[in-house]
């Protein structure tokens, strides 16, 4: 638990989104115990309006089902959403759901993320703003 570190600026980014009444969803292939472990370790679970784990969908990423489910539960359209992703499968999943993707360079470099289809890349959340 003590070894889990947030990506720089994440908590402040989530706080800023909530202050602007922007809905926040988490779509992950993880199961509930792992999701809870990470989010509770970082004390950020409270910021998410919807959390969907891979065990809650029939088809995992890169299938778009998990992102379509997030959109439905949040009550928003795909053109109103932005996904922040770090994996090729996650990027493809979001793109297949019709959502624009920002890549974060935790697993792949910026060139790879753009190759997968991200329109922008970031290294952390310190200077990233939703416009």
C-alpha positions as CSV (number, residue, x, y, z in Angstrom):
1,X,0.0,0.0,0.0
2,X,2.8,2.4,0.9
3,X,4.5,1.8,-2.5
4,X,1.5,3.0,-4.5
5,X,2.2,6.5,-5.8
6,X,-0.1,8.7,-7.8
7,X,0.9,10.2,-11.1
8,X,2.0,13.7,-10.4
9,X,-0.9,16.1,-10.1
10,X,-3.7,13.5,-10.2
11,X,-5.5,14.4,-7.0
12,X,-5.5,18.1,-7.8
13,X,-6.7,17.3,-11.4
14,X,-9.7,15.3,-10.0
15,X,-10.5,18.0,-7.5
16,X,-10.5,20.6,-10.3
17,X,-12.8,18.4,-12.4
18,X,-15.2,18.0,-9.5
19,X,-15.2,21.8,-8.8
20,X,-16.3,22.3,-12.5
21,X,-19.1,19.6,-12.0
22,X,-17.4,17.4,-14.6
23,X,-18.5,13.8,-14.2
24,X,-15.6,11.3,-13.8
25,X,-15.6,7.6,-14.7
26,X,-13.1,4.9,-14.3
27,X,-13.0,2.0,-16.8
28,X,-10.4,-0.6,-15.9
29,X,-9.8,-4.3,-16.6
30,X,-9.1,-4.8,-12.9
31,X,-11.5,-6.5,-10.4
32,X,-13.1,-4.9,-7.4
33,X,-10.5,-5.8,-4.8
34,X,-7.6,-4.4,-6.9
35,X,-9.6,-1.3,-7.8
36,X,-10.5,-0.6,-4.2
37,X,-7.0,-1.3,-3.0
38,X,-5.5,1.3,-5.4
39,X,-8.2,4.0,-5.1
40,X,-8.3,3.7,-1.3
41,X,-4.5,3.7,-1.0
42,X,-4.5,7.0,-3.0
43,X,-7.6,8.3,-1.2
44,X,-9.3,9.2,-4.5
45,X,-12.2,6.8,-4.8
46,X,-14.6,9.6,-3.7
47,X,-13.9,11.6,-6.9
48,X,-15.3,9.0,-9.3
49,X,-19.0,9.0,-10.2
50,X,-18.9,5.6,-11.9
51,X,-16.3,2.8,-11.7
52,X,-16.6,-0.2,-13.9
53,X,-14.2,-3.2,-13.7
54,X,-13.4,-5.8,-16.3
55,X,-15.4,-8.3,-14.3
56,X,-18.6,-6.2,-15.0
57,X,-18.5,-6.5,-18.8
58,X,-18.7,-9.4,-21.2
59,X,-15.9,-8.2,-23.4
60,X,-12.8,-6.5,-22.1
61,X,-10.6,-3.9,-23.8
62,X,-10.0,-3.4,-26.7
63,X,-13.7,-4.1,-27.1
64,X,-15.6,-0.8,-26.6
65,X,-18.2,-2.3,-24.2
66,X,-16.6,-0.9,-21.0
67,X,-16.5,2.7,-22.3
68,X,-20.0,2.5,-23.7
69,X,-21.1,1.3,-20.3
70,X,-19.3,4.2,-18.6
71,X,-21.0,6.7,-21.0
72,X,-24.4,5.2,-20.3
73,X,-24.0,5.2,-16.5
74,X,-22.7,8.8,-16.6
75,X,-25.5,9.8,-18.9
76,X,-23.3,11.5,-21.4
77,X,-22.6,11.1,-25.2
78,X,-19.3,10.0,-26.6
79,X,-18.6,13.4,-28.1
80,X,-18.9,14.9,-24.6
81,X,-16.2,12.7,-23.1
82,X,-12.5,12.5,-23.1
83,X,-10.6,9.3,-22.1
84,X,-7.1,9.3,-20.6
85,X,-5.5,6.0,-21.3
86,X,-2.0,4.4,-21.1
87,X,-2.4,1.2,-23.0
88,X,-3.0,0.2,-26.6
89,X,-6.0,-1.9,-25.8
90,X,-7.6,0.9,-23.7
91,X,-7.0,3.4,-26.4
92,X,-8.5,1.2,-29.1
93,X,-11.5,0.5,-26.8
94,X,-12.2,4.2,-26.3
95,X,-11.7,5.0,-30.0
96,X,-14.1,2.2,-31.0
97,X,-16.7,3.8,-28.6
98,X,-16.2,7.1,-30.5
99,X,-14.4,8.9,-27.7
100,X,-11.3,11.1,-28.1
101,X,-8.3,9.9,-26.2
102,X,-5.4,11.6,-24.4
103,X,-2.5,9.2,-23.9
104,X,-0.5,9.3,-20.7
105,X,3.1,8.1,-20.9
106,X,3.1,5.6,-18.0
107,X,3.3,2.5,-20.2
108,X,4.2,3.8,-23.7
109,X,6.0,6.8,-25.0
110,X,4.2,9.7,-26.7
111,X,5.0,8.6,-30.3
112,X,3.5,5.1,-29.6
113,X,0.4,6.7,-28.0
114,X,-0.1,8.9,-31.0
115,X,0.4,5.9,-33.3
116,X,-2.4,4.1,-31.4
117,X,-4.7,7.1,-32.0
118,X,-4.4,9.6,-29.2
119,X,-4.9,13.2,-30.2
120,X,-2.7,14.5,-27.4
121,X,-0.2,13.0,-24.9
122,X,0.7,14.0,-21.4
123,X,3.4,12.8,-18.9
124,X,1.4,13.7,-15.8
125,X,-1.5,15.7,-14.7
126,X,0.4,18.8,-13.3
127,X,-0.4,21.0,-16.3
128,X,-3.2,19.2,-18.1
129,X,-6.6,21.0,-18.3
130,X,-9.9,19.9,-19.7
131,X,-11.0,22.7,-22.1
